[in-house]
Amino acid sequence: MRELKLWKFVVERLQVSEPVMLMCVVESSGSSPGRRGFKMAVTKDNLSGSIGGGIMEHKFVELAKGKLLEDSEDSLLRKQFHQKTAAKDQSGMICSGEQTILLSRINKKDLPCMQSLVASLEKNKNGELRIDSTGIGFSEDASPDFDFSFEKESENSFRYTERTGYRNHLTIVGGGHCALALSKLVCGMDFYTRVYEERKDLNTLEENNFANEKIILEDYSELSSLIYQGENHYVAVMTFGYRTDDRTVRAIIDKNFDYLGVLGSESKMKQLFEEWRADGLPEGKLQKIYSPIGIRIKSETPEEIAVSIAAEIIKVKNRSPVPGTRILA
């Protein structure tokens, strides 16, 4: 998980009594290079993460280093406009968006809190991160039902809240070459990945060290009681054959997902849809299946197919408005 690396960096620096300046994008709109939740941790001679890159990030790194030299413990907000015509707070970029960046100092006293955050992420649990004008806090026993919240009364009175841990879940049904490539591709993204497979000694499943979970089934029909569903759940069906795809879809068709795609040629999928309709599967559910799966880039290799599927899922995930986000300022 991308953020685990950043928080481990913070813990390592605090363990040697080195203060850290955390920068977090709390608001973002337009073509801003750093989206809400992007973070960067800066020490006097090192850094981890990113708030969007470019000249703006360089400027803020220098600002963070300067703040580390001060005695102040107060957090602060900085608005940035990515256009030269802005009256003030120009970022030096011309991509036309804007963002608000929160800077908060983290000291040795915050080490237990940061260690709890790292432990929570390592256990793939969700928690609650809070940053306000007085500092930073984390609770492993509370997980908000939204991804981000930013409340602002004034420049000196604000509160940023974030649900930590994985926000998106990808289920891959089938553990073959395409599943291996897709697992590898998304492992650096914000997806908790599960792979389900019937074949116990499949070499590509053994090679798959990228998925968070690998589950062996006796039969794909078991998915009707095992598969996770709901908002931020995405499913890619790519089993080894026509009939196993059929059993899988029949087992999960009544579940609710943000995305359900089935890998297969147009002729294969046409035949499957004809059978499903003849057997009375709900037309409304069938209409929601993405098939043939993936965006149209004439992909041929497992790696290219994985790119096309991941791109389609990301497109669905990032549709507007973004689910699970609250802006109260």
C-alpha positions in Angstrom: 0.0 0.0 0.0 1.4 3.4 -1.1 0.7 5.2 2.2 2.2 2.6 4.4 5.7 3.5 3.0 5.1 7.2 4.0 3.9 6.4 7.5 6.8 4.0 8.1 9.1 6.8 7.1 7.5 9.0 9.7 7.9 6.4 12.4 11.5 5.8 11.5 12.4 9.5 11.8 10.5 9.9 15.1 12.3 6.9 16.6 15.5 8.9 16.3 13.9 12.0 17.6 13.8 13.8 14.3 10.7 16.0 13.8 8.7 15.6 10.6 6.6 18.1 8.7 3.5 16.4 7.1 1.9 18.0 4.1 -1.5 16.8 3.0 -3.8 18.0 0.2 -7.2 18.6 1.9 -9.0 20.3 -1.0 -8.5 19.9 -4.7 -10.4 21.0 -7.8 -9.9 21.4 -11.5 -6.6 20.1 -13.0 -4.7 20.2 -9.8 -1.8 17.8 -9.9 -2.3 16.6 -6.3 -5.6 15.1 -5.5 -7.3 15.1 -2.0 -5.5 12.9 0.4 -2.1 13.1 -1.3 0.6 13.4 1.4 4.3 14.1 1.8 6.5 13.8 4.8 9.6 16.1 5.0 12.6 16.2 7.3 15.6 18.5 7.2 17.4 16.2 4.8 14.9 13.6 3.5 11.3 13.1 2.3 8.7 10.6 1.3 5.5 10.8 -0.7 4.2 13.5 -3.0 1.6 16.3 -3.1 1.6 16.5 -6.9 5.1 17.2 -8.0 6.4 20.1 -10.1 7.6 23.5 -8.9 4.8 23.8 -6.4 5.9 20.7 -4.6 9.5 21.9 -4.6 8.3 25.2 -3.1 6.4 23.5 -0.3 9.3 21.2 0.5 11.4 24.3 1.2 8.5 25.8 3.2 8.3 22.6 5.3 12.0 22.6 6.0 11.8 26.2 7.1 8.8 25.4 9.4 10.9 22.6 11.0 13.4 25.2 12.1 10.7 27.1 14.0 9.4 26.3 17.5 5.8 26.6 16.5 3.6 23.5 16.9 0.7 25.1 15.0 -0.6 23.5 11.8 -1.4 25.8 8.9 -3.2 25.9 5.6 -2.0 27.2 2.3 -4.2 27.7 -0.8 -2.6 27.4 -4.2 -3.9 28.5 -7.6 -2.4 26.9 -10.7 -2.7 29.9 -13.0 -0.6 33.0 -13.7 -3.7 35.3 -13.6 -4.4 34.5 -9.9 -4.2 37.6 -7.8 -2.3 35.8 -5.0 -1.1 32.3 -3.9 0.1 31.4 -7.4 1.7 28.0 -7.4 4.0 28.6 -10.4 2.0 26.1 -12.4 -0.5 26.7 -15.2 -2.8 23.7 -15.1 -5.7 25.9 -14.0 -6.8 23.9 -10.9 -6.4 24.8 -7.2 -5.7 23.0 -4.0 -5.3 23.6 -0.3 -2.4 22.1 1.5 -2.2 21.4 5.2 1.1 21.5 7.0 1.4 19.8 10.4 4.4 19.2 12.5 4.8 15.7 13.9 7.2 15.2 16.9 8.5 12.4 19.1 5.4 12.7 21.4 3.3 11.5 18.4 5.3 8.3 18.0 2.8 6.0 19.7 0.0 7.4 17.6 2.0 6.9 14.3 3.0 3.4 15.4 -0.7 2.6 15.9 -1.4 3.9 12.4 1.3 1.8 10.8 0.2 -1.3 12.7 -3.4 -0.7 11.5 -2.3 -0.4 7.9 -0.2 -3.5 8.1 -3.2 -5.5 9.4 -5.3 -4.1 6.4 -7.6 -2.4 8.9 -9.5 0.9 8.5 -9.1 3.7 11.1 -9.5 7.4 11.4 -6.8 10.0 10.9 -7.5 13.5 12.3 -5.4 16.7 11.7 -6.4 20.1 13.1 -4.8 23.3 14.2 -3.4 21.6 17.3 -1.8 18.6 15.7 -2.5 15.0 14.6 -4.4 12.1 16.0 -5.3 8.5 15.0 -7.9 6.0 16.2 -7.8 2.4 15.3 -11.2 1.8 16.8 -13.1 4.2 14.7 -13.6 4.1 10.9 -15.7 6.9 9.3 -18.2 6.1 6.6 -16.6 8.6 4.3 -13.1 8.8 2.8 -12.3 12.5 3.5 -13.8 15.3 5.4 -12.6 18.9 5.6 -14.3 21.5 7.9 -13.0 25.0 8.1 -14.2 27.9 10.2 -11.1 30.1 9.7 -7.4 29.9 8.8 -6.7 28.9 12.4 -9.8 26.7 13.1 -10.2 23.6 10.9 -10.3 19.8 11.0 -9.3 17.3 8.4 -10.5 13.7 8.8 -9.7 10.7 6.7 -10.5 7.0 6.7 -7.2 5.2 6.6 -6.5 1.8 5.0 -7.8 0.4 1.8 -10.9 2.2 0.4 -11.3 0.0 -2.7 -11.6 -3.8 -3.1 -10.9 -5.8 -6.2 -12.0 -9.4 -6.5 -10.5 -11.4 -9.3 -12.2 -14.7 -10.0 -9.7 -17.0 -11.7 -6.0 -17.2 -11.0 -4.4 -17.5 -14.4 -2.0 -15.3 -16.3 -4.3 -12.3 -16.7 -5.1 -12.4 -13.0 -1.4 -12.5 -12.1 -0.8 -9.5 -14.4 -3.8 -7.5 -13.0 -2.8 -8.3 -9.4 0.7 -7.0 -10.1 -0.5 -3.9 -11.8 -2.9 -2.8 -9.0 -0.8 -3.7 -6.0 0.6 -0.2 -5.9 -2.9 1.3 -6.0 -5.5 1.7 -3.3 -7.1 -1.7 -4.0 -7.3 -4.6 -1.5 -7.1 -7.6 -3.9 -8.6 -11.1 -3.5 -8.1 -13.9 -6.0 -10.5 -16.9 -6.0 -9.5 -20.1 -7.9 -10.6 -23.7 -8.1 -7.3 -25.2 -9.2 -5.1 -25.8 -6.1 -1.7 -26.3 -7.8 -1.9 -23.6 -10.4 1.6 -22.2 -11.1 0.4 -18.6 -11.8 -1.5 -18.6 -8.5 1.6 -19.7 -6.7 3.6 -16.9 -8.4 1.0 -14.3 -7.4 2.7 -12.5 -4.5 0.8 -9.3 -5.3 -2.7 -10.1 -4.2 -3.6 -9.6 -0.5 -5.6 -12.8 -0.4 -5.7 -16.0 -2.5 -8.6 -18.3 -1.8 -9.1 -21.8 -3.1 -12.7 -23.0 -3.8 -14.2 -26.3 -4.4 -16.5 -24.7 -6.9 -17.1 -21.1 -8.1 -20.7 -21.5 -7.1 -19.5 -21.0 -3.5 -19.0 -17.3 -4.3 -22.6 -16.7 -3.7 -22.0 -16.8 0.0 -18.3 -15.7 0.0 -17.9 -12.7 -2.3 -17.8 -9.2 -0.8 -20.2 -6.6 -2.3 -21.2 -3.0 -1.9 -19.8 0.4 -2.7 -16.1 0.5 -3.8 -16.2 -3.3 -4.7 -15.0 -4.2 -8.2 -15.1 -7.7 -9.7 -13.2 -9.1 -12.7 -14.2 -12.6 -13.8 -11.5 -14.4 -15.7 -11.7 -18.1 -15.1 -10.2 -20.8 -17.3 -13.3 -21.6 -19.3 -16.7 -20.9 -20.6 -18.6 -23.0 -18.1 -16.7 -21.7 -15.0 -17.4 -18.1 -16.1 -21.0 -19.1 -16.4 -21.1 -20.6 -12.9 -19.4 -17.6 -11.5 -21.8 -15.0 -13.0 -24.8 -17.1 -11.9 -23.5 -17.2 -8.4 -22.9 -13.4 -8.0 -25.4 -11.8 -10.4 -27.7 -10.7 -7.6 -24.9 -9.0 -5.7 -24.2 -5.3 -5.8 -20.9 -4.1 -7.1 -19.6 -0.8 -8.5 -18.1 -2.8 -11.3 -18.5 -6.4 -12.7 -16.6 -7.4 -15.8 -16.2 -10.7 -17.6 -13.2 -11.5 -19.7 -14.0 -13.2 -23.1 -14.3 -12.7 -26.8 -17.4 -11.1 -28.2 -18.7 -14.4 -29.6 -18.3 -16.2 -26.3 -20.0 -13.4 -24.4 -22.8 -13.2 -26.9 -23.5 -16.9 -26.4 -23.4 -16.5 -22.6 -25.7 -13.5 -22.6 -28.2 -15.5 -24.7 -28.1 -18.4 -22.2 -28.5 -16.1 -19.2 -31.5 -14.3 -20.8 -33.1 -17.6 -21.8 -32.8 -18.7 -18.2 -34.4 -15.6 -16.8 -31.4 -13.8 -15.2 -32.4 -10.2 -14.3 -32.0 -8.0 -17.4 -31.1 -5.0 -15.3 -28.2 -6.9 -13.7 -27.0 -8.2 -17.1 -27.0 -4.7 -18.5 -24.5 -3.7 -15.8 -21.9 -6.3 -16.8 -18.8 -4.8 -18.6 -18.1 -7.2 -21.4 -15.9 -7.6 -23.3 -14.0 -6.5 -20.3 -11.5 -3.5 -20.4 -11.1 -0.4 -22.6 -10.6 -1.0 -26.3 -6.8 -0.8 -26.9 -6.4 -4.0 -28.9 -4.7 -5.6 -26.0 -3.2 -9.0 -26.6 -0.8 -10.1 -23.9 -1.8 -10.6 -20.3 0.0 -7.4 -19.3 -1.8 -5.4 -22.0 -5.2 -7.0 -21.0 -4.5 -6.1 -17.4 -3.8 -2.4 -18.3 -7.2 -2.3 -20.2 -9.1 -3.8 -17.3 -7.4 -1.6 -14.7 -8.1 1.5 -16.8 -11.8 0.6 -17.1 -12.1 0.0 -13.3 -10.3 3.3 -12.5 -12.6 5.1 -14.9 -15.6 3.8 -13.0 -14.0 4.4 -9.6 -13.2 8.0 -10.4 -16.5 8.9 -11.9 -17.9 12.2 -10.6 -19.1 12.9 -8.0 -16.6 10.8 -6.1 -18.4 8.6 -3.6 -17.5 8.8 0.1 -16.2 12.4 0.0 -17.5 15.2 2.2 -16.4 18.8 1.9 -17.9 21.0 4.6 -15.8 24.1 4.4 
